[in-house]
Amino acid sequence: MVTGYIKIQLLLNALSALGSPPVQNAVGLTQEWKGDIPREVTAQEGLCVQIPCHYTYPSHLANQPRVGIWYNNEGWDVSSIAFHSEEHNHELPRFRDRTQLSGDLKDGNCSLIINNITRGDAGPYYFRIEFDSGNNYNYHPVTQLHVPAEPSKEWKGDTPREVTAQEGSCVQIPCQYSYPSCLGNQPRVGIWFNNEENSLSSVAFHSGDHNQEAPQFHHRTRLFGDLKDGDCSLIINSVRRGDAGSYYFRIEFDKKNSYNYHPVTRLHVSNFTDKPTIFPAEIIAGKRVNISCTFNTTCNGTAPVLTWDTPTDVPGSVSNTVTQHGVTLTYTSVLTLIPSLKHHGHNLTCRVRSPSVSSERILVLSVQCKFGVES
């Protein structure tokens, strides 16, 4: 029995010398060696991809130094190393400076990132762990990487086809976008173009350098949300007739990981016709009354200003608030005054002002006697 064990060990050592992977002894091959790796992953040429990978190993190796290796084949072959955590010179030349781990081997994370994917990267991949104690393991089955010709389905955009704005007001173009998960922690720049082509002369908004924005958009555009949250909504303040046209969003992670989200959004610009609304109240001579004026908008841009014009001899005070319900912002101005019968038939005017436009609503005072007789 002992003689047979020695023969097996001699055979394993001979295979190792011939270039086969070192194999741990049979006692160490427990169920603690486990890998969680997908069977198939799809990537887009020119972008990046992540092969998710988590592994376990015998607990007595927890404090042992280790090396993680990814192979681009189905067998053990030192000439097909895609990533080596300790010696990058062992990697194939075509993988150098393009592969990295997304996590820490000590945490059981062996996920592989490959940048700037090429058609030649397609094929099988598997992970191998090597401990200094000589305990090594190949985690199978392999992951098959596919690199199709069509764009990745992870690039998605949700923008409306048509948006209408009123001249002088602000407008919001709602926008949500997604991208390959391997780019999640990468810095990014968001750009809005005011045309149907990728023309630098028509940049409406640039999150990284406002100097690249076309002069007519300077200080008038901004993002409503955060690019890291997938929100690319654009706000344009003080809308002009010349702002009408097509708009689309572009994300840039680096020179190779960028995407234009189509179709375009067509912006139409109409006359400013919105008016505030006055809510009448019962007005009794000598009695304090609150009269409300509101203005609704779905654009969280430059805030409109509500003001009142009242008879000069009517003492009053004004309080302003803003509330939001869904995407609608409601600006409210409450006028508090004490009218008398002589103000019957006079006008109260509530006016809404934006930077370049205004409109108003008039309430004709109908003052009633207190208990039928003016006091």
GIDA-V182997 format. One record per backbone hydrogen bond with DSSP energy under -0.5 kcal/mol. CO is the residue of the C=O (numbers start at 1). NH is the residue of the N-H. If there is no record, write none. Layout:
# GIDA-V182997
co=CO nh=NH
co=CO nh=NH
This chain:
# GIDA-V182997
co=1 nh=5
co=2 nh=6
co=3 nh=7
co=4 nh=8
co=5 nh=9
co=6 nh=10
co=7 nh=11
co=8 nh=12
co=9 nh=13
co=10 nh=14
co=11 nh=15
co=12 nh=16
co=13 nh=17
co=14 nh=18
co=15 nh=20
co=16 nh=19
co=25 nh=28
co=25 nh=29
co=26 nh=29
co=28 nh=30
co=30 nh=33
co=32 nh=34
co=34 nh=56
co=35 nh=37
co=36 nh=54
co=39 nh=144
co=41 nh=146
co=43 nh=148
co=44 nh=47
co=47 nh=117
co=49 nh=114
co=50 nh=52
co=51 nh=112
co=52 nh=38
co=53 nh=110
co=53 nh=111
co=54 nh=36
co=56 nh=34
co=58 nh=61
co=59 nh=62
co=61 nh=64
co=65 nh=132
co=67 nh=130
co=68 nh=85
co=69 nh=128
co=70 nh=82
co=70 nh=83
co=71 nh=73
co=71 nh=126
co=75 nh=77
co=77 nh=80
co=78 nh=81
co=80 nh=72
co=80 nh=82
co=81 nh=92
co=83 nh=70
co=87 nh=90
co=88 nh=91
co=92 nh=95
co=92 nh=96
co=93 nh=96
co=95 nh=98
co=95 nh=99
co=98 nh=115
co=100 nh=113
co=104 nh=107
co=104 nh=109
co=105 nh=108
co=108 nh=55
co=108 nh=110
co=111 nh=102
co=112 nh=51
co=113 nh=100
co=114 nh=49
co=117 nh=46
co=118 nh=121
co=119 nh=122
co=123 nh=145
co=125 nh=143
co=126 nh=71
co=127 nh=139
co=128 nh=69
co=129 nh=137
co=130 nh=67
co=131 nh=134
co=134 nh=136
co=135 nh=131
co=136 nh=24
co=137 nh=129
co=137 nh=139
co=138 nh=140
co=139 nh=127
co=142 nh=144
co=143 nh=125
co=143 nh=145
co=144 nh=41
co=144 nh=146
co=145 nh=123
co=146 nh=43
co=148 nh=45
co=152 nh=155
co=154 nh=156
co=156 nh=178
co=158 nh=176
co=161 nh=266
co=163 nh=268
co=165 nh=270
co=166 nh=169
co=168 nh=356
co=169 nh=239
co=171 nh=236
co=172 nh=174
co=173 nh=234
co=174 nh=160
co=175 nh=232
co=175 nh=233
co=176 nh=158
co=178 nh=156
co=180 nh=183
co=181 nh=184
co=183 nh=186
co=189 nh=252
co=190 nh=207
co=191 nh=250
co=192 nh=204
co=192 nh=205
co=193 nh=248
co=197 nh=199
co=198 nh=200
co=199 nh=202
co=200 nh=203
co=202 nh=194
co=202 nh=204
co=203 nh=214
co=205 nh=192
co=209 nh=212
co=210 nh=213
co=214 nh=217
co=214 nh=218
co=215 nh=218
co=217 nh=220
co=217 nh=221
co=220 nh=237
co=222 nh=235
co=226 nh=229
co=226 nh=231
co=227 nh=230
co=230 nh=177
co=230 nh=232
co=233 nh=224
co=234 nh=173
co=235 nh=222
co=236 nh=171
co=239 nh=168
co=240 nh=243
co=241 nh=244
co=245 nh=267
co=247 nh=265
co=248 nh=193
co=249 nh=261
co=250 nh=191
co=251 nh=259
co=252 nh=189
co=256 nh=258
co=257 nh=253
co=257 nh=254
co=259 nh=251
co=259 nh=261
co=260 nh=262
co=261 nh=249
co=265 nh=247
co=265 nh=267
co=266 nh=163
co=266 nh=268
co=267 nh=245
co=268 nh=165
co=270 nh=167
co=271 nh=273
co=277 nh=294
co=278 nh=280
co=279 nh=292
co=282 nh=284
co=283 nh=368
co=284 nh=287
co=287 nh=339
co=289 nh=291
co=289 nh=337
co=291 nh=335
co=292 nh=279
co=293 nh=333
co=294 nh=277
co=295 nh=331
co=297 nh=329
co=298 nh=300
co=299 nh=301
co=305 nh=353
co=307 nh=351
co=308 nh=310
co=309 nh=349
co=311 nh=314
co=313 nh=315
co=315 nh=338
co=317 nh=336
co=319 nh=334
co=321 nh=332
co=323 nh=330
co=325 nh=328
co=328 nh=325
co=329 nh=297
co=329 nh=331
co=330 nh=323
co=330 nh=332
co=331 nh=295
co=332 nh=321
co=333 nh=293
co=333 nh=335
co=334 nh=319
co=334 nh=336
co=335 nh=291
co=335 nh=337
co=336 nh=317
co=337 nh=289
co=339 nh=286
co=340 nh=343
co=341 nh=344
co=343 nh=346
co=346 nh=365
co=348 nh=363
co=349 nh=309
co=349 nh=351
co=350 nh=361
co=351 nh=307
co=352 nh=359
co=353 nh=305
co=357 nh=354
co=359 nh=352
co=361 nh=350
co=363 nh=348
co=363 nh=365
co=365 nh=345
co=365 nh=367
co=366 nh=283
co=368 nh=285
co=369 nh=371
co=369 nh=372
co=370 nh=373
